[in-house]
Amino acid sequence: MADILMPKATAVWLIDNTTLTFDQIADLCGLHHLEVKGIADGDVAENMRGVDPISGGELTREEIQRGEEDPDYRLKTAPSKIAHIPQPKRKGARYTPVARRGDKPDAIAWFIRNHPEVTDPQISKLIGTTKATITNVRDKTHWNSQNIKPVDPVTLGLCSQIELDEVIAKASSRRKKMDAERAAQEEGPGLAPAEDVEQVNPLETPAPTAEEPSAEDVFSAFKD
C-alpha cells in the first residue's frame, strides 16, 4: 500500500468530509489516532487546508464508502499511476529546521534510556546531531540537562517511524550478537577433552618404592 503524500492535510479533508473513525484515518495516513483527534479538535494542524485524496488519485470514493459502512475496515490506497522514483540515499547528517533543533537533546535522552544499543553515529545521522551533544546528554553535562525529558524522535518530528524502526532493527541484531559474544567470554574455556586427561585405574596397585636405610644400617656398615 502506497503512502499518502500529504498525510495531515489528507486527514483534515477526511475529518471534514467523511464519517470515518479516527483510527481508520490514522491507519490510512500513518498518523497516531491521538494526533488525528487533535486535528479534529483544532489543536493540531490548525488552519491547514485539507487535500482531497480522491481527486489526487490516492483513494477511491468506493473505498471511503466501505470504511464508512464498517468501522473495523482498514482503507487501502489506490495503485499509483506514476512510476515509483527511488529516493537517493541521504549522505551526512539530516538537516533540521531551527525551530526543532532544541528538541534533539530530548530525542537523544530517549535513545539512551530506551535503546542503549543504538550507536552514537546512528543517532547522529538519524536526527542530525553531533557526537559531542550526545556525550553531553549522556554524561548530564549538557547546558540544559535539568529540562531534558526523553521523547521519541518521531513525536518530535525529527524522523519518520519507518526510519526509526530501521535503526532500531539494525541495532537490535548487533546487540544480540554482542550479547552472545559476551556470554561466550564469561563462560570461559570448557572441560578438557577426555584424551587430554591422564587416565588412572583405581584398581591398579602402585609400584613399590625403595625403602630408605635406617640409622642402624648406616652405622653397622662402619663397624664392618
N, C-alpha and C positions, 0 to 999 in steps of 0.2 A: 504494500500500500504506500503510495507516494505521500510525502509530507505536504501539509498545507503551506502555501508560500507565505502568507501573512496571517499567522495563527490568531493573534489578538484581534486584529481588525475583522477577521472572519468570525471570531467568537462574538464580537459586538453585533454583527449582522444577524447571526443565528439567534441570539438572545432577543433581538428586536422583531424578527420576522418569522420565528418558528416556535413551536411548543416543546422542543427537545429539552431533555433534562440537562442539568449542569454536568453530570457525569458523562453523558453522551457527547456533549460539546467538548469537554475536557479531553476525552479519549480521541476524538477526531482531530482536534487542534494541537494535541501534545502539550496540554496545559494541566495544571493541578486544579481539581474541582473547586478548591477554595479561591483560586485565582479567578476562575470563571464566575463564582459567586461575587467576588469583589468587583468584577466588571459590571455585573448586573446591578450591584448596589451603588455603582459610581465611584468606588474607592480606587479602582484600577483602570488604567487606560481612559481616564476622564477626557472628554471632548474628542476622543478618537473616532474617526469616521469609519463606519462599517464597510466591509468589502464583500460583495455578493459572490459566493463560490460557484453559483450556478452559471452566471454569465462568464465567469473566469474559466469554466470548463473543469473545475476541480470536484464538483459534486452535482449529482442529478436531482431533479425535483422528486423523482420516484424514490430515490434513496432517502430523502428527507421524510417523505410520507411514511416509509417503512419504520423509520425511527420514531415518528410521532405516534404511530399506532402501537408500537411495542417499546416501552421504556427500557427494556433489557437489551434491545437490539443495538449493535455497535455498527455505526455507519462506516462505509468504505468509500474512499475517494475514487473518482473516475480515472481510468487509464490516461496517462498524459499523452497528448498528441505531438508533443515536442520531444525530439530525441534527447536522451539524457546526456548532458555535458559534464564530464568528470571535473571535479574541482581540483585545482592544483594543490599539492600539499604545502601547507604553510611552513616557511622556514623562519627560525628565530622565535623570539618571544611575541606573544599576542599583544596587539595594540588595545589599550583600554582607555575609554573616554576619561577625561579629567574628573568628571563628577563621580565616577565609580572607583577611582584609584584608592580612595580612603577605605574601601571595603575589603581590599586584598588581605590585610592582616587578619580579619575575621575568617576569611576562607582558609588562610594558612593554619590558623588555630584549629579549624575544623579537621583538616587533614592530619595534623599532629595528634589530635585526640581520637579520631575515629579510624584513620587509615595510616598508621605509622609506617606501613610497608611501602608507601609511595615515596619515591626518592625526591630529593630537593630539585634535581634537574627536571623531573616530570612536573612537579608543582610549578616551577618557574615557567616552563613552556606553556602549561595549560592556562594559567591565569595572568601570565605576563608580568612576573615579579622578579626580584633579584635574589641571589643566594644569601646576600647579607641581610635582607629583610626577613627571610625565612629563619636564619640563625638568630636574629634578634627576637623574633616572636617565640621561638623555641626556648631560648635562654631567659625570656622575660626581661630583656634589656631594651625592648622597643620603647620609644619615647611615649607611646600611647598605650602601654601594656594594661593599665588599670581599666581602660574602656574596651578592650578587645574581647569580643564574645564569639565563640565558634558558630559560624553559619556556613552552610554548604554553598559552593560557588555557583550552583545553578540558580538558587534562590536570589543570589546577589546579582545575577545576570552576567557573570564573568565567563561562563562557558555553557555549552548545551549539555543536556542529560546524556546524550549519546557519547560526547567527548569524555565526560566524567566516567561513564561506565567502562569505556575502553581503557582509560588509565588505570582504574581500579582492577580490572580484569588482568592486565599485564602485570601489575604489581602483585596481585594475589598469586599468580603462578610462580613468580620469582620468590615470594615469601614461603611457599610450600617447599620449594627446592632448597632454600636456605635452612628451613627448619629440619628437613631431612638430613642435610649435611651436618648440622649442629648435633642432631641426635646421634648420628653415627660416631662423631668425635667424642661425645660424652660417654658412650658405651665402652670405648677403649677396645684394645685387642681382645679377641675371643680366646677360648681354650686352645692349647697347642694340640696339633694333630696327634692321633694315637701312636703313629710310627715314630714321633719325635720324643715320646716319653719312655724312659727306661723301664722295661717290664721286670717285675720282681715276683718270683714264685714263692708264696708264703710257706710251701712245704719243703722247699729246698733247704738243706742243712748247710750252714755256713762252714767254709773250710777252716780247720783248726789252725790256730796261730801258735808260733813257737813260744814256749814258756820262758819267762825271764829267769836267769840264775839267781838263786838265793844267796844271802851273805855267807852262809855256812859253806856252800860250794866254792865260793871265791876264795875263802881263807884256806880251805883244805888243799887247794892247788898249790899254795905257797908252802905248806907243810911237807908235801912230797918233794 
